[in-house]
């Protein structure tokens, strides 16, 4: 207790002149503010300062800003009330426009594909969603979900949902304005997406890395193909477009760089626990791949950020790569 009292009294002695200095500085700042125009101050501060020296409590985010309307969901995510996937979908809505071309690079059970369809479909019949997966089971699940979930109020009748479950992707396109391909379900690896879509023509490329929920955990996205897919996405993305990745990257697993070891583990899989170890190790390497790719993008053309819960290693991580 003695040491605590001495510390407190010593702190008090030091703080008196400091407080006086702060009061003088505050008085001087208020005098300068009262003599300046509010218009000039608005360019210097995110929260404009009023002539009385107090910050404004009003929300000055422009209504036409890409961030307009996102504050509530982002705040809910910070306080643990919204998931990373919900934040991702909201960001997509602020980037994607009606009539755009978008890609669901990991179709899975089709929930992201469904969200994209509702974002791009309009009366112009120009929108298109490319959804790809290497598992036919995933594409079948997505097809069923779309058929059960879409209705004429959300998707104009001028669209024809086109499902391609054949190995070939160069299938004939129905003729006539009344038969537009709104959705293409393609059984292919996302690393080859640039073979399907022209360069600089896509507004959004979305990844949901990992394994198919409810499916085989040994069939999982891998670092080498994810890197190729990111490179392909970078080439076909238009200015103002977005690459979105949602994944679970456990933060406690040790990194292993020998991908051959992963294949050996997969061959030796017998117990479900070993399968989980295989997935954890592989996802950790995939996390490093995504981080390295994003870190090397030029700052003049790209804005890259990551949303992550630091004390929840199994919580999904959201990575957003925006092309200027």
Secondary structure in CASP SS format (residue, H / E / C, confidence):
PFRMAT SS
TARGET T0000
AUTHOR 0000-0000-0000
METHOD secondary structure of the structure
MODEL  1
X C 1.00
X H 1.00
X H 1.00
X H 1.00
X H 1.00
X H 1.00
X H 1.00
X H 1.00
X H 1.00
X H 1.00
X H 1.00
X H 1.00
X H 1.00
X H 1.00
X H 1.00
X H 1.00
X H 1.00
X H 1.00
X H 1.00
X H 1.00
X H 1.00
X H 1.00
X H 1.00
X H 1.00
X H 1.00
X H 1.00
X H 1.00
X H 1.00
X H 1.00
X H 1.00
X H 1.00
X H 1.00
X H 1.00
X H 1.00
X C 1.00
X C 1.00
X C 1.00
X H 1.00
X H 1.00
X H 1.00
X H 1.00
X H 1.00
X C 1.00
X C 1.00
X C 1.00
X C 1.00
X C 1.00
X C 1.00
X E 1.00
X C 1.00
X C 1.00
X C 1.00
X C 1.00
X C 1.00
X E 1.00
X C 1.00
X C 1.00
X C 1.00
X C 1.00
X C 1.00
X C 1.00
X C 1.00
X C 1.00
X C 1.00
X C 1.00
X C 1.00
X C 1.00
X C 1.00
X C 1.00
X C 1.00
X H 1.00
X H 1.00
X H 1.00
X H 1.00
X H 1.00
X H 1.00
X H 1.00
X H 1.00
X C 1.00
X C 1.00
X C 1.00
X C 1.00
X C 1.00
X H 1.00
X H 1.00
X H 1.00
X H 1.00
X H 1.00
X H 1.00
X H 1.00
X H 1.00
X H 1.00
X H 1.00
X H 1.00
X H 1.00
X C 1.00
X C 1.00
X C 1.00
X C 1.00
X C 1.00
X E 1.00
X E 1.00
X E 1.00
X E 1.00
X C 1.00
X C 1.00
X C 1.00
X C 1.00
X C 1.00
X C 1.00
X H 1.00
X H 1.00
X H 1.00
X H 1.00
X H 1.00
X H 1.00
X H 1.00
X H 1.00
X H 1.00
X H 1.00
X C 1.00
X C 1.00
X C 1.00
X C 1.00
X C 1.00
X C 1.00
X C 1.00
X E 1.00
X E 1.00
X E 1.00
X E 1.00
X E 1.00
X C 1.00
X C 1.00
X C 1.00
X H 1.00
X H 1.00
X H 1.00
X H 1.00
X H 1.00
X H 1.00
X H 1.00
X H 1.00
X H 1.00
X H 1.00
X H 1.00
X H 1.00
X H 1.00
X H 1.00
X C 1.00
X C 1.00
X C 1.00
X C 1.00
X C 1.00
X C 1.00
X C 1.00
X C 1.00
X C 1.00
X E 1.00
X E 1.00
X E 1.00
X E 1.00
X E 1.00
X C 1.00
X C 1.00
X C 1.00
X C 1.00
X C 1.00
X C 1.00
X C 1.00
X C 1.00
X C 1.00
X C 1.00
X C 1.00
X C 1.00
X C 1.00
X C 1.00
X C 1.00
X C 1.00
X E 1.00
X E 1.00
X E 1.00
X E 1.00
X E 1.00
X E 1.00
X E 1.00
X C 1.00
X C 1.00
X C 1.00
X H 1.00
X H 1.00
X H 1.00
X H 1.00
X H 1.00
X H 1.00
X C 1.00
X C 1.00
X C 1.00
X C 1.00
X C 1.00
X C 1.00
X E 1.00
X E 1.00
X E 1.00
X E 1.00
X E 1.00
X E 1.00
X E 1.00
X C 1.00
X C 1.00
X E 1.00
X C 1.00
X C 1.00
X C 1.00
X C 1.00
X C 1.00
X C 1.00
X C 1.00
X C 1.00
X E 1.00
X C 1.00
X C 1.00
X H 1.00
X H 1.00
X H 1.00
X H 1.00
X H 1.00
X H 1.00
X H 1.00
X H 1.00
X H 1.00
X H 1.00
X H 1.00
X H 1.00
X H 1.00
X H 1.00
X E 1.00
X E 1.00
X E 1.00
X E 1.00
X E 1.00
X E 1.00
X E 1.00
X E 1.00
X E 1.00
X E 1.00
X E 1.00
X C 1.00
X C 1.00
X C 1.00
X C 1.00
X C 1.00
X C 1.00
X C 1.00
X C 1.00
X C 1.00
X C 1.00
X C 1.00
X H 1.00
X H 1.00
X H 1.00
X H 1.00
X H 1.00
X H 1.00
X H 1.00
X H 1.00
X H 1.00
X C 1.00
X C 1.00
X C 1.00
X C 1.00
X H 1.00
X H 1.00
X H 1.00
X H 1.00
X H 1.00
X H 1.00
X H 1.00
X H 1.00
X H 1.00
X H 1.00
X H 1.00
X H 1.00
X H 1.00
X H 1.00
X H 1.00
X H 1.00
X H 1.00
X H 1.00
X H 1.00
X H 1.00
X H 1.00
X H 1.00
X H 1.00
X H 1.00
X C 1.00
X C 1.00
X C 1.00
X C 1.00
X C 1.00
X C 1.00
X E 1.00
X E 1.00
X E 1.00
X E 1.00
X E 1.00
X E 1.00
X C 1.00
X C 1.00
X C 1.00
X C 1.00
X C 1.00
X C 1.00
X C 1.00
X C 1.00
X C 1.00
X E 1.00
X E 1.00
X E 1.00
X E 1.00
X E 1.00
X E 1.00
X E 1.00
X C 1.00
END
